[in-house]
Amino acid sequence: MGTLHNLTIRTATAVGRLAELQRRADRVADKQSPIAKSAIVELGTALEELQVANEALQTQVDELTSIRLTIENAQRAMDEFAQAVPIAAIWTDRAGIIKKGNDAASQLLNIGKHHLQGKPMMLFISDRVALFAALRSLCEAEGVPEVDVDITVRPRERRPRKMKLCGRRLQFDAHCVWFLHDVASSAEESHDMQDSHGAT
């Protein structure tokens, strides 16, 4: 952006110098050769075109800057939303390597949020066969598949606990997102749903 700004200033300066040169040439018109006059006209045209191109480029740079800020704000909003979700959420690549986790996941696994990145998810799961089967299901199925399995989570320096692992492959992202919640909570939710259907 600094380079473009400098180029714009230099172009405007060159246009001003050319105008001054043209005024001097007009004062000595009788001594001016046709070649010099033609060269000054061509140079003026070229500088005007360069100035227009600089202005158009500056407009595009401004638009790109605005778009970048919009994307950054949207990303920050999504990150803030992910951290506010009360359920443990973990994003992995298709090999099961953790890319990020929210605050709830950090608390559940008893590890700093920033230390989750780069670690294999299997480090925190006892039922690795079930985990790899879930990964295969997400990665090989068509569309936007989901998996739902019971697994045993092994938090760092804490007792293992039975939980439900719900995974979904994202459509517009290369990652998978996983939600971990207690089996008891899932059973209660299912029971509540059945009761509500029975009541109707």
N, C-alpha and C positions, 0 to 999 in steps of 0.2 A: 504494500500500500504506500510506503514511503517512496519507493522508486517511481510509482505512477504519479504521485504528487509532484515529485521533482521534475519528471518529464513534462507534466502539464505546465509547470512554472517556466521551464526552459523553452517550451514551445511558444508560450505567450510572450516571453522576452524576445524570441527570435522574430515573432510577428511584429513586435514594436520596432525592432531594429530595421526590419525590412521596410516598414512604413517610413521610417526616417530616411533610409537609403533612397526610397522612391521620391520623397520630397526633394532631396538633394539632386537627384537625377533630373527631376522636372525643371529645376532652376537652371540647369545647364543642358536643356533639351537639344539645343542646336549642336552641341558637341557630342551628344550621346550616340553611340553606334546602334544600329538595328539589332545586332546580336546581343548587346548588353541589355537593351530594353526588353527583348524577348525573354532573356534569362531571368530578369527581375520578375516579369509577369508569371513565368512558369514556377519560380521559386515561391512567389506569393500564393499561387494556387495550391502547391504542394503543402505549404505550411497551414493553409486553411483546412485542407483535408485532414492533415495530421491533428489539428486542434479538434475537429469534429470527432475523429476517431478516439482521441483521448477522453473527450467528454462522454462518449458512448461507453467506453471502457470503464470510466469512473462510475457511471450509472450501474453497470453490471456488477462491479465490485461492491457497491453499496447494497445492491439487492442480495448478493451472496452473503454479505455480512449479516444482513437482516434475517435471512433464512437460517444461517448458522446459529444465530442467537435464539431463534424460535425453536430449533431442534435441541439446542442445549437446555433451554427452559423446559421443554417437553420431557427430556431425559431426566432432568432433576426432579420434575413432578412425578415421573414414574418411579424413580428411586425412592422418593419420599413415601409414595404410596406403598411400595414393597416393604419398606421398613415398618410402616404402620399396621400391616396385616398381622393379626394376632396368631396366625398359624405359621409354623416353621415352613419356609419356602427356600428351596435350593435350586440353583440353575447349574446344569452340567452340560458338557459337550456329549456327543453320542458315544464316547468311550467311557462315560461316567466320571470324568474329571470335573471337579467343582470349579465353576467360574465365579460364582458369588452366592451369598446367602443373606437372608434378612436377619434382623435382631433376634427374632423368635428362634430361628435355626441356630444362631450363635449360642443362645441361652440353653437350648435343648441339648446341643452337642458339647456344651461346656468348653468352647474354644472361641477365641477372638474372631470377630467377623472377618477381619483382614487376613487372618491365618487360614481361613477356609480355602481361599483361592489356591488352586493348583493341586489340592489333595484329592486322591481317589475317593469317591463316595463309599466304596466298599470298606474303607477303614472304619466307618461308623455303623456298618450293617453286619450282623452275624449271619443272616441268611443270604449268603452271596449268590447261591444258585438262583434264588428267587429274584434277586436284584438284576443279575445278568439276563435272566429270562425276560424281565420287564423291560430292560434296555433293548433287547433284540426285538421285542414286540413293538416298541415305539419306533425304532429305526427302520424296521423292515415293512411295516404295514403301510398301506396307502392312506391318503387323506391326512387327517389330524387325529391320530389315534390316542387313546387313553388307556392306562392300566391302573389296576387297583388291587394291591396285594397286602397281606399281613406279614410283617417282618419284625425282627428284633433289632432295636437300635442300641448301639453301644456308645454312650456318651463318654468323653474323656474323663477318667478318674471318677466315674459314677456307675451305679448299677445298671445293667441292661434293662430295657423295658420294651414290652410288646406294643407295637404301633401299627397304624395303617399307612401304607405308602401309596399315594396317588400321583401318577405321573402323566404328563401330557407333552407331546412334541409340538413345539410352536410352529406355526405355518410360515411366518415371515421372519424367522430367526433360525439360526443353525443349532440352537440350544433346546434342551429339554428342561421342563420345570417340574419339580417334585414338591408335594405337600405331605408333611408328616403330622398325624394327629393320633391321639390315644385311641386304642381299640374300643375302650369303654365309651368314649364320647361318640364314636361312630355308631356303636350299637344303640346308644340312647337316641341319636338323631334318627336312625332308621326306625326305631320303635315309635318315636313321636310322629314320624311321617305316616306310619301305618295307622296310628290312632286317629290322626287327622282325616285320613281317607275313610276310616271306618265310621267316623262321626258324620261324614257327608253321606 
